[in-house]
Amino acid sequence: MDSLLSATYLLAVLIALPALALLLSIANKRAPTKPSHRGAPPPPGQFGWPLLGETLELLRGGREGRPGSFLDERVNKHGPHVFATSLFGEPTAVLCGTAGNKFLFGSEGRKVKVSWPSSVAKLLGSCLITLAGEEGKVMRRMLTSAFNQEALARFAKIMDEVTRNHIKANWEGKEEVLVYPTIKRYTFELTCQLFLSIGDPQEIADLARPFTAFLEGSISVPLDLPGTRFHGAKRAARSIRRMLREIIQERRAAMEKEAASPAQDLLSHLMVATDESGRFLTETEIINNLLLFLVAGHETSTCAVTMAIKFLGELPHIYEKVLAEQREIAMQKKSAGEGLTREDVQKMRDTWSVVLEVMRLAPPALGGFRVAMEDLTFCGYTIPKGWKVTYT
């Protein structure tokens, strides 16, 4: 028995040691670096576990419904301006408050550039948020032209129709509604209609199914091992890409038969858009950007709408003011079934003020990521070149 235990123990050690050596070698390669010159010290903070850093603490707060706890704890410990940490395998400086935002956005393109966690870049590929410099500018021009005045007017009509159907199916006659999951389905249906012209419930459900796994692993430690969230997200991304490729092929055939319009939706726009040299987007670039827009429209809009409903429920005097504005706009319609227009939306001043205040009090996204292109000095501290820099 003793010999069996000894052999088992030896086998465990032989398995564990190479894995530990690999983790330590990765951690050493990604270890935070200090400024090369004598000057201001790096920001105060701690870097947590090798490779993992303090990522688990950050993600745990979000999953427990306390997304701001990670920031609050470190601001209380290290001060209100900036602190250092390690997130998603990379040394990171977190800038806090309006001064940090002003400094970071004022340095855009000169001292910092967009650089999301490597998990995002690996899952999304070459797209709007992962490209920087001139490539990023070209991609931005090609995509933003899809949201012109004509498109926004068309979007208003689609949003009105989808919203009416959603309320009838999920809200009317119900004694209780679970807001967040209900709104999550609504925003995905809406993005599918706006960006892909997909209205079939089964097709929407098939496309939505892998999104949960994709979203859970999109911002995570990029360990591609079975059982990790990142591994699950990669599998989900492959599934979503297969479906989007089939949708593109169907749309291309429909456009050749003139059964679909080049201005029909985001998908059609991406298929016909060109840059200054006349280059079309590749199929991979179209898929990557569609995936980005589906993810972005799905998650942030869900949070914003859910929090708006929450605050309106808690503040009946604000709710009554918004309701009165909506009724006034509805009374100006020629018929009860007349749809919403972009002009109607522009009249919603009180409603828009409420939406802005909701997003100020409960931001749907906690921040964004940049990378330092040179050593930065902020509030008496040096942020070394190559560090990630995030704002709050």
N, C-alpha and C positions, 0 to 999 in steps of 0.2 A: 504494500500500500504506500509506504514512504517513497519507494522508487517511482511509483506511478505519479505521486504528487510532485516529486522533484522534476520529473520529465514534463509534467503539465506546466509547472511554474517556468521551467526553462523555455518551453515553447512559447508561452505568453510573453516572456521577456524578448525572445528573438523576433516576435511579431511586432511588439510595441516599440522597440528601440528604433528600427528604420522609420516608422511612422513619426515618432517624436523628432528624429533627426531632420526629416523632411519639413515638418512644421517649423522647427527652429531656424532652418536655413531660409525658408520663405519669410519668416518674421524678421530675420536679420537683413534680408534684401529690402524689406519694406519698412524697416525701422525709421522712426523720425530722425531727421537730420537737423543739426543746429547750424546757425549762420556761420559762414566761413570767415567772416570778418569780425573784428572786435567792435562791438557796438551794443545796441539795446539787446536785452535777453529775449528769448522766445516767450510766448504767452504762458501764463501759469496753467497747470492742468496735469492730467495723468493719462497714460496710454493703454492701461488695462492689460488684457491677456495678449500673448503673441498671436498675430494674425487677426484674431477676433476683435482685439481692442475693446472698446466699450459699446460695440454694435448691439450686443444682446440687451444691454440696459436701455438703449434708445428704442429698440423694437418692442421691448416688453412694455414700456410705457404706453405706446400706441395701441397694443393689443388689449391692454387692461383699461382702455378708455381714459388714459392720462397722458395724452401726447406731449403736453408741455412740461411734464415732471422732470424729464432728463435735463432740459435747459434750466428750469428753475433751481434744481439742486446745485448745479454747477455755477450758476450766477451767484447764488448765496455763498458759495464756497470761494470762488475765485474773483468775484467782482463783476460789475455790470457791463463791461465793455467788450472783453474778448477772453476766450479761454482755449486751451489746446486739448485735443483728444485724438483718438484713433477710431475711425469709422470705416467699415467695409474694407478693412485691410490697408487703409491709407492714413497717414498723419493729417490732421484736419484742424484748422483754426476756425472757431465759431465766432462771428462778429454779431454783437447784440445791439438792438435798438436802432433808432433813426440815424445816429452818427455812423454806425457800422454799415447800414444800407447805403447811405450817401457816399461813403468812402469807396465801397465796393463797386457800385454802379458808375461812379465817377472815374473809376480805373478800367472800366470795360474796354477790351480791345487793345489797351496800352500796357497795363500791368497784370491784368487777369483775363482769362478767357473761359468760356463755358466748358465744363468738364464734369459730367455726371459720374457717379460711382461706376466702377468697371462692370458691375453686374448689369446695369442699365444699358451700357454701350454694347455689351456682348449679346444681350437679348434683342435689342432693337436694331442693331446694325447701323449702317450709314443712313441718317435721317436728319430732320430739322434740328433736334436738340443735341445731337452728337457731333455735328459738324461745326467747325469754328473758322474764323478768318474769311477769306474770299469765297471758299466753298459754301460756308454757312450763309453768307449774304445772297449768293445766287439761289440756293435752295429756298431761302426765306422769300425772295421775290417771286419765285415760281409758285409757291404755295399760297402766299397771301393774296395773290391775284384771284384766287378762287372765292374770296369773300368780298366781292365787289357789291355795289348797291343793288344790282339786279338779283344777285344770289341771296342777299340778306332779305329782300322782299319775298323771295321764294321760300326761304327758310321759315319766315313768320307764318306763312300759310300751312306748311307742313307741321310745324310745332303746334299750331292751333288744332289741327285735325288729330294728331297723335295724342295730345293732352286731353281733348274731349273724350276720345275713345278710352283712354286710360282711366279717367275719372268714373265713367259709366261702369267699367268692368271691375274696378278695384276699390272705389270709394263710396259710390251711391248705395244706400241701403245697408251699409255695414255699421255695426255698433262699435267695432274696434278695428283699427288698422295699425299694423306694425310699419311705421313710417320708413325707416331706413331701407329694409329689404324691398319694400314696395317701390320706393323712389329709385332704387338701384335698377330694378327691372325696367322702370319707365325711362330712365336716362339711356339705358342700353338700347331699348327699342327706338328711342329718338335718334341716337347717333347712327344706328343702322339705316334708318329712313333718310336722314340728312346726307350721310356720306356715301351710302351704298345703294340707296333706293330699295332696300329690302323691307318688305312689310309682312311676309309670311311668318306667322308665329313659330312654326316648327323650325324654319331656317334660322330665325333669330335665336331660338333656344339652343340649336346645335352650335352656333357660333359663340354663344355666351358660356357654354359649359366649360371650356378650358380656361376661361378668363380668370376664374377664382384662383387657380393654381399659378397662373401667370402673374397676377397682381401680388400674390403672397411672396413670390420669389424675385420680383423685379428689382427691389432694393433690398439686397441681402449680401451676406458674405459669399463671394463667387466661388464656392467649393462645389465642383461638379461631381458629387459622389451620391450614389443611390441613398434616398432618404432625406437629403437636404432640400430645402425650399428652392434653391437655385436649380438643382437638377430637375425638380418638378416643373419649374418655370420654363426650362429649356424644352422639355417634352411638350408642354402646353403650347409654346411658341411655334414649334414645328407643326402641330396640329392646326393652329390658327392660320399659319402661312399656307398650308395645303388648301384650306377652304378658301382663302382669299385668292389664291392662284386660280382656282376653278371659277370664282366669281369674275375675275378679270378676263378669263378666256371667254366666258359667256357674254360679257359686256362687249368685248372686241368683235365678236360675231354679230351682236345686235347692232353695233355702230356701223359695221360694213353693210348691213341690210337697211340702214337708216331707221332702225326700230328703236334706237336710243340716241339721245342728243349729246353733243360734246359739252354742253353747259348743264347737263341734267343734275349732276351732283359732284362731290369731291373726287370720286373715282374717275368719272369721265374727264374732269379737268386735268387730273394728273396724267391721264393717258394721252392727252393732246398738248399739254404744256411744253414749251421749249425755253431754253435759255437764250442769251444774246447771240450765241453762235448757231442756234437752230438745233441744238442737241435735245433729244427727248429723254425723259427719265427711263431707266431700265425697269424691267418688271420687278426686280428685287427692290429697287428704290421706291417704287410705287407701293409695294407690299409693306416695306418698313415704315413708310409715312402713314399709311392707312392704319397700321397697328398702333402707331403713336397716337393718332387722333382718336381712335376708339378707346384707348386706355385713358388718355387725358380727359376726354369728354365724359367718360363713364364715372371715374372716381371723384374728381373735384366737383363736378356738378351735383352728384349725389350728396356730398357733404354739405354744399352750400344750400341746396333746397331743403334738406332735412333740418339744418339749423335755423333756416328762415321760418319753417313751420313751428319749430320748438319755441322760438322767441315770440312769434305772433300769438301762440297759445298762452304764453306767460304774461303777455302785455295786451290785454283786451282793448285798451284805448288806442293803441297803435293799430291793432287789427281792424278796428272799426274805421279808422281813417283810410287805411288801404282799401278796405271793402267799399267805402263810399266812392273812392276814386275809380275803382273798377266798374261800379254800377253806373257812374256818370258816363264813362266811355261806352258801356253797353247800350245805354239809352240813346246815344247818338247814332246807333246803327239803324239802317233802313228796315231790316228784318231781323227776327230773332236768330235765324240760322246763319247770318252773315259772319264770315270768318274774321279773324284777327289780321290786321295789317301792320306794316312797319310804322306807319304814321300813328297808329294806336299806341304802339310801344313807346314812341317818343313823347306821348302825353302822360305817361305814367311817372310823374316826377316824385310823388310820395313813395310809390312802390320802389322806384330805383334807389331812393335815399335809404329805404329800409334794407334793401339788398346790399348796398355798400357798407352800411353799419354792421350788418350780420357778418360780412366777410372781414371787417376790421376786428370784431370781437372774437370770431371763430374762424380764422383763415382756413380755407379748404386745403391749402398746402403750407407746410411749416417752414419752407425755405427752398433754396436752390443751391447748386454747387458751381464753383469756379475753381481754377487752378492758378497759383501764383506763377507768373512768367519771369519774375525776378524777386529778389528779397524786398519785402514790403515792410514799412514802418507804420504802425497804428497804435495810438494811445501809449506810446513809450515802449512798445514791444516790436520785435522783428519776427515777421512770418517768413520762413525760408522759402526760397524758390523751389517749386515742385510740390509744395504742400497744397492740399485741397483747402479751399476757403468757402465757407457756407454762411449765408445770412439768415436772419430770423425775422 
